Amino acid sequence: MTKRIYVGNLSYQTTDAKLSELFGAVGQVQSVNLIMEPGTGRSKGFAFVEMTDDTVAQEAINQLNEREVDGRNIKVAEARPKPENSGGMGRSRRDDRGYRGGRSSRW
């Protein structure tokens, strides 16, 4: 079973190939997903790595957390599941009667 690992505090120069090599030294890497800014194509400074075995993934977390990579101490931890309500703007700003708060746009 694969295990997903969060890798944070990455340098903007860190590549997915570098992460694959780093984690591959510990065990077999299934995938690396370096998160990029949509408009600029620049790294957001974090990634997700999937490893093929839970035991090897835990060993990678233990060995690589706080290790210096490209001049920064990376954070490595088991990835948390994505929240179910993660795609919206949060709660609606309408009250129980359907009115929106704030100033009127008429004036």
Secondary structure, DSSP 4 states (H G I P E B T S, - for coil): --EEEEEES--TT--HHHHHHHHHTTS-EEEEEEEE-TTT--EEEEEEEEES-HHHHHHHHHHHTT-EETTEE-EEEEPPPPPTT-SS-SS-SB-TTS-B-S--S--
